[in-house]
Amino acid sequence: MTLKVALEALAADAVVWDDVSSTLGGARDSAVGLTVSEAQMSWAADVTGLLQTYESIRSKTQTLLGDGATQTSTMAEGLRQVKATYEGSDQAAVERLSSAWAPKDR
């Protein structure tokens, strides 16, 4: 695999992780609106603890989706940073080595 192909793969992978992050963020936003009240379930939901259990699960799901969105976004940014580092290193090497083959004035 050439450096160019590897850099393209890093950029493409970053886009995939951005898409995953966006999807998880959308799911998190949907979970925010899934709260229910006793009136929406039944009078027994509060008495039996179902309402509290449901809210605990909904809240935990919202948190996990949000954390997933953050982590996958961080992964995408990390891939972009790796790509930029390789590009910078490659350019620096070109500049360093170009003088080795340049004719010297005498």
LOGULO-16254 format. One line per field, with one value per residue (C-alpha): x, y, z; residue number from 0; residue in one letter. Coordinates in nm, 4 decimals. Layout:
% residues N
X (X,...)
Y (Y,...)
Z (Z,...)
num (NUM,...)
residuo (A,...)
% end
This chain:
% residues 106
X (0.0000,0.1402,0.1402,-0.1161,-0.3549,-0.3014,-0.3786,-0.6933,-0.7974,-0.7472,-0.9663,-1.2354,-1.2348,-1.2722,-1.5860,-1.7283,-1.6714,-1.8296,-2.1373,-2.1504,-2.1191,-2.3995,-2.6253,-2.5559,-2.6148,-2.9493,-3.0487,-2.9456,-3.1599,-3.4531,-3.4026,-3.4326,-3.7934,-3.8950,-3.9907,-4.3308,-4.5512,-4.7703,-5.0742,-4.9244,-4.8523,-5.1050,-5.1594,-4.9899,-4.6682,-4.5684,-4.6851,-4.4931,-4.1776,-4.2184,-4.2082,-3.8797,-3.7289,-3.8291,-3.6784,-3.3574,-3.3207,-3.4120,-3.1633,-2.8849,-2.9509,-2.9385,-2.6056,-2.4521,-2.5607,-2.4166,-2.0893,-2.0749,-2.1308,-1.8513,-1.6065,-1.6659,-1.6281,-1.2998,-1.1886,-1.2628,-1.0623,-0.7765,-0.7644,-0.7509,-0.4652,-0.2735,-0.3246,-0.2038,0.1012,0.1944,0.1439,0.3590,0.6300,0.6280,0.6582,0.9362,1.1261,1.0871,1.2257,1.5113,1.6103,1.5654,1.8840,2.0774,2.0231,2.0376,2.3532,2.5835,2.7285,3.1070)
Y (0.0000,0.3361,0.6350,0.8074,0.5099,0.4908,0.8622,0.8243,0.5292,0.7363,1.0139,0.7657,0.5950,0.9325,0.9985,0.6591,0.7398,1.0833,0.9096,0.6686,0.9615,1.1454,0.8400,0.7839,1.1530,1.1362,0.8299,1.0075,1.3064,1.0729,0.9060,1.2454,1.2705,0.9212,1.0164,0.9032,0.9985,0.7917,0.9114,0.7806,0.4341,0.3617,0.4271,0.0955,0.1935,0.4278,0.1979,-0.1037,0.0898,0.0378,0.4113,0.4497,0.1420,0.2693,0.6126,0.4557,0.2486,0.5436,0.7702,0.5106,0.4533,0.8281,0.8515,0.5544,0.6866,1.0278,0.8754,0.6661,0.9747,1.1568,0.8665,0.7976,1.1677,1.1615,0.8613,1.0482,1.3467,1.1185,0.9663,1.3145,1.4077,1.0929,1.1769,1.5336,1.4080,1.1703,1.4411,1.6826,1.4216,1.3261,1.6886,1.7548,1.4498,1.5689,1.9097,1.7586,1.5124,1.7433,1.9255,1.5974,1.5740,1.9415,2.0520,2.2522,2.5814,2.5849)
Z (0.0000,-0.0965,0.1322,-0.0890,-0.0626,0.3144,0.3528,0.1439,0.3610,0.6778,0.5357,0.4274,0.7680,0.9403,0.7339,0.8381,1.2070,1.1575,1.0138,1.3083,1.5483,1.3727,1.3851,1.7548,1.8264,1.6473,1.8464,2.1681,2.0737,2.0117,2.3497,2.5196,2.4048,2.5143,2.8677,2.9879,3.2759,3.5044,3.3104,2.9869,3.1299,3.4028,3.7675,3.8457,3.6697,3.9508,4.2295,4.0969,4.0109,3.6367,3.5717,3.7624,3.5934,3.2503,3.3221,3.4513,3.1319,2.9080,3.0845,3.0696,2.6983,2.6358,2.8203,2.6375,2.2983,2.3815,2.4977,2.1807,1.9671,2.1474,2.1257,1.7569,1.6795,1.8717,1.6648,1.3418,1.4599,1.5657,1.2174,1.0668,1.2986,1.2037,0.8359,0.8900,1.0807,0.8002,0.5406,0.7383,0.7940,0.4277,0.3157,0.5662,0.4380,0.0790,0.1705,0.3719,0.1036,-0.1951,-0.1022,-0.1140,-0.4908,-0.5738,-0.7532,-0.5317,-0.6453,-0.6367)
num (0,1,2,3,4,5,6,7,8,9,10,11,12,13,14,15,16,17,18,19,20,21,22,23,24,25,26,27,28,29,30,31,32,33,34,35,36,37,38,39,40,41,42,43,44,45,46,47,48,49,50,51,52,53,54,55,56,57,58,59,60,61,62,63,64,65,66,67,68,69,70,71,72,73,74,75,76,77,78,79,80,81,82,83,84,85,86,87,88,89,90,91,92,93,94,95,96,97,98,99,100,101,102,103,104,105)
residuo (M,T,L,K,V,A,L,E,A,L,A,A,D,A,V,V,W,D,D,V,S,S,T,L,G,G,A,R,D,S,A,V,G,L,T,V,S,E,A,Q,M,S,W,A,A,D,V,T,G,L,L,Q,T,Y,E,S,I,R,S,K,T,Q,T,L,L,G,D,G,A,T,Q,T,S,T,M,A,E,G,L,R,Q,V,K,A,T,Y,E,G,S,D,Q,A,A,V,E,R,L,S,S,A,W,A,P,K,D,R)
% end
